[in-house]
């Protein structure tokens, strides 16, 4: 049976690169009707960040990654101690100033066929130094805990970032020392920024939770992340999670480093926003955009159809709809004040307050005053562009519109 794991360390909130790795593991497990396991690797107690463990599970829950088993390495100290003692007994490890080190055999070549690109990767043991497997504080290092847990948890495929390639020879040697069968290793190419350097915060290497708080939908983030290194070869770009699970195969993971493109993410997010039902989009805005949480839901529901095609993030709604929720500060010059008085006069003749009647008033006023629509937009909203003005003014209502013009 396919059994894969993600093994985050609670040393910070997972950024989009870590989460992409979690996604690929999740898809591989689900595609093969296997098990997806979460293992918190917290053996380096000095680097633990408060709240990081909770954030890891918040990310997984928000994205909809259900897991089958859950482990915490700090609760398994005795297991690692027992295994280090076995290596000491075999003469394959030795004690060094309170720590236990693994002996690297001389003049050997360690190689494996990596599942990404189906390529052979080799290392000479002469370039690898003896390494610590158990620290003086009784906690294991990453190498021992990782290998012992992967074996004991029957992990079939180790799918992780290619930054772990240099550690893999050490892990293979540990598997051999214990007499254990190797898992299949699959090292995902590292994500690069637009300038082809390693992805960093300046490129967008933020937490998925940061993107959520900035108004990105989980469906867009999942779709964006799966395209960072995977392509089923059909020129497709839009995938639901069910489609990803159905199509995902490690052979379709590219060996070339994917490029992070924030414009692509914004485009995908806009696509998913446009395809939400009005009720779902209203619910998402109310739930995710803090400044809108306490606003009138009926009013939001009226505005959403106007804003939906213009939104790339949920937060865009705040700017687009700002003048509905707070009176804009409008400072008019003398000419604009005369236009406002003309508008009031023309609006007073409107008996049915609807966008077609409002547009007719706008056209009449623009012809009379020799002006264009941006002037009216500024007078009524405080901005020079935004949502369709006649429809916006219909929603605003006749009383508030006249009051706004008189106030200016």
N, C-alpha and C positions, 0 to 999 in steps of 0.2 A: 504493500500500500504506500502511496505517496504521502509523506509526512514532511512538512516544511515548517520553519519557525522564523519569527523575527526576534531579534535579541537586543532591544534598545537599552542603552544605559541611561539612568536618570540623572544625567549630567547637564541637561538642558532640554528645552522643548524641541521636539523633532522638526527639522526643517524639511523643505520640499524634497530634497534628495533622499533623506532617510525614509520619508513617506512613500516615495516612488518605489523604493525597495520593498516596503511592506505591501504595496499594491501588487507588485509582480509575484510575490510569494502567495498572496491571497488568491490571485487569479489562477496561478498554477495549481494550487490545492483544490480549488473549486472545479476547475476544468477536468481534473483527474479524479474527482470524487474522493479526495484525500482529506487530511487533517491539517488545519492551520493553528499553529501553536504560538503563544506569546510567552517569552522568557525575559524577565527583567534582570539584566546583568549589572548588579550593584555591588560587585566585590571590591571595587575601588572606592572605599567609603569616604576618602578625603575629597573626592570630586563630586559627590552627590549634591544636587541643587534642590532646595526646598520647593515642593510643588511640581517637580519635573515628572515624577511617576504618575501623578494624577493627570498631568497634561498629556502624557503618552496615551492613556486610556480614553481621554476626552477626544483626542484626534481619531482614534480607532472607532469609537462609538459614533462620532459625527459623520464619518465617512461610510459607516455601515459595515465595517469589517467585524463580523462575528467570529469568535475564536473558539476552538474546541477544548484546549487545555491551557492552563496558566501556571507559570513557575516563577519563583524569586530565588536567585542564586544565593543570597545571603542566608537563606533558610536551609541551605544544603551544604554547609561548611564541612560537616563530618564526611560526606561522600568524597569530597575533593582530598581531604586529609588521608582517607583510606587509600585512595588511588595513588597519591604521592608516595605513600609507604610501600606500595607494591613495586613501584619503580625503584625505590631505594633497595628493596630486598633483591631485585633482579640485577642490581649494579648498574642500572641505566640512568640513575640520578644520584646526586650527592648533596650533602649539606654544606652550606657556605655562609658563614657569619649569620646564622639564625635562619637563613632561607634555604629552600631546596631548589637545586638547579638540575635541568635535564642535560645529559651528555649528548653532544652532537657527534655522530659517527664520522670518521674521516674518509675523505676521497670517495664520496658517493654522489650519484646524481639522483635527485628527486624529481619526478615528473608526473603529470596527470593530464588527461584529456578534458579540457574545460568545455562545459556544455554550451557556453556562449561562443559561437563561431566554430565549435568543434575543433578547437586548436590545441596542440600539445604545448604545455608550458613546463620548462625545466629549470632547476637550480642546482648548483654545486654545493655540497655541504661545507666545503672549505670556506665559503663566504658567510656561513652562519655560525654565530657564537653560541656557546652554552647559554641557556636562558632560564630565568626563574620561573618555577611552576607553582611554588607555594611560598608566600611571603612570611616574614617573621611574626606578623600579627595573626597568622593562622588562616588568612584569606588567600584563595588561589589567585593566580594571575589570569588574565583573559584566556591564555592559550590552554591551560589545563582545564579550567571550568568549561570552556567552549567545547572542547573535544569530548570530555567526559559526559557532558549533558547531551550533546548531539548523539552520542552512542546510546546512552541510557534511555533517551527519548525516541530512539529508532528513527532519527531524522534521515530521510532518504536522499534529499537534495538540499545542499547548502547554497542558497541564492543570496548573494551579498554584493556589495560594491567592490569594484576592482582594486580599491585601495588596500584590500585584504589579501591580494595575491601574494605579496612578499611574506605574509604570515602562514600561508598554506603549506609550505614545506615543513615548517615546525609542527603543524597539525598532523600532517601525514606521518611524520616520524613518531608522534605520540600514538596515533592509531596502530602503527606497526609494533610499537613497544608493548602495547596492551594486547596485541593479537586480534584487533578488531577490524571488521570490514569497513572500507572507506565509503563515505557517501559520494554522490555525484556533486562535484563543485561547479558552480555557475557564477561567474564574476561579471556583474553588470558594468558597462562603461560609465565613467564618471560624467556628470552633467557639467557642461561648460557655459560660461557667460557669453554674451554677444561678441566680446572681444577675444574669444577662444582661450581665455584663462579660466582657472577653476572657479566654479560658481561661488559667489560670495554675497554678503548682504547688499552690496551696492548693485548687484545684478538682480536681486529678488530672492535670495536664498533665505526666505523667511519661513516662519512656521505656518502650517496650514491653518492654524487658529488665527493667525494674523490676517491671512487672506479672507477667512470667514468673516472676521470683524470689519474688513474693508468692503464687504458686500459681494463676495464671490460665492457662487452656488457650489455645493459639493459635486453635483453632476458635471459641472464645467471643470473643476479641479481634477476629478478622476479622469475625465476625457483628456485633459491637457497632460497629466502625468503619464498616462499610458502611452502617449505619443513620444515621450522622451526616451527613445531607444527601441520602441517596438513598432512594427508595421506588418500587418498580415498580407501585404502585397497586393491589395485590391484597390489602391488609390482611395481608400476610405479614410475619413477623418472624424466622423461623428459616430460615437459608440456609447450605447447604454451599458451599464454594468453587466447586464445579462449577456449582451453581445460580446463584451470583452471576455467574459468567462467562457463562452462558447468557442471563441476563436483563438484564445491565448495559447501560444506554444513557444517554448524557449528557442526553438530554431529560428523564430522570426524576430529575435532580439538582435539588433545591429551591433556590430563590434565597434563602429565609429562612435565617438562621444557625441551625444545629442546636444543641441544648443538651446539654452533657455531663452524664450522669446516672450516678453510680457505682452506685446501687442497680440500675439497669438492667443494668449490666455484671455485677454480682454475680448477678443473677437468671439471666442468660444463661449465666454460668459454671456455676452450679448445675445448670442444665438439661443442659449438655454433660457434666458430671461424672456425673449420674444415668444418662445414656445410654451411658456407656462400659461395655465388658465388664469383668468383674472383673480379668482378666489385664492389660488395657490400663490400668486405673486403678492397679493395683499397680505396673506398670512406670512410669507417670507419677509416682507418689508417690516411688518409689525414685530416679528420675532427677532430679526437680526439687526435692525437699525434702531439704535437706542433712542435717538432724538425723536423718533416717530412713534415709539411704543404707546404713549399716552394720548395720541391724536385720534380724532374722530374717524372710526373705521369706515363709516358710510361715505365720508368725504374722500378718503383715500381710494375707495372703490370707484368713485366717479373719475378721479384723476388718473388712475393707473392706465386705462386704455389710451389716454393721450401720451403718457410718458413711456410706455412699454417699448416702443420701437426706437426710442432715443436713449435707452439705458444700456450701459455696459456693465455697471455694477448696481447692486441694490442701493448703495449710497448716492448714486446719481439722482435718485428720486428726491432726495432732500433738497438739492439745489434746484432741480427742475420745478418742484412744487412749493418752493420756499414762500412765495407771496400769498399762498392760500392759508398758511398757518400763522404767519406774522405779517403785520402791516409793513410794507416796504418803505424805506426812507426815500422820498421823491422830492427833489429840489428843482422846481421848474423856473425857467426864466419868464420874462413878461410875455413873449410870443407864445410859449407853451401854455401859459395860464389862459390866454385868449382861446387857444385851441381847446383847452379843457372846458371852458364855458360853452363853446360851440358844441362839443360832444354832449354835454349835459342837456343842452337844448334838443339836439337830435335824438338822444336816448329817451327823453321825456315823451316823445311821440310814439315810442315802441310799445305796442299793446301785448305782444306775445314774445316773452324773453327766451329766444332760442338763437342758436349760432347763425342761422341764415339771416335773421333780422339784424343781429349785431354786426355781421359782415357788411350788410347793406349800409348801416350807419357809418362804419369805418370807411367804406368806399366814398360815400358822400362827403364825409369830413376831409378825407385826403384830397379830394378834388377841389373842395372849397378852399382849403388851406395850403394847397400845393405842397404836400408833404408825403412821406412814404411810411410804410407800416412800422419800421423800427422806432419812429418818433412816438407813435401811439403805444407801442410796446413798453417803452421806457416810462411813459406817463402813467400807465396802468399797473406795471409790475416792478418798476425800478430796474429792469434789465432791458437790453436791446434785442434779445432773442430768447427763445425757449420753446415752451409748448404752444400749439396752435392757439392764437389769441382769441378768435371768436368763441371757440369751444371752451377755453379757459374762463372767459368772462361770463359765459352762460352758467358755468358751475359756480363761479364766484357769486352770482346773483345780482339783480338790478339794484337793490338797496345798498349793498356793500360797494358796488361799482360807482354809483353816484356819490356816495359818501367819500370814497377815495378821491374822486375828481374834485369834489368841493373842498376837501381837506388840503389838496395841493394848491 
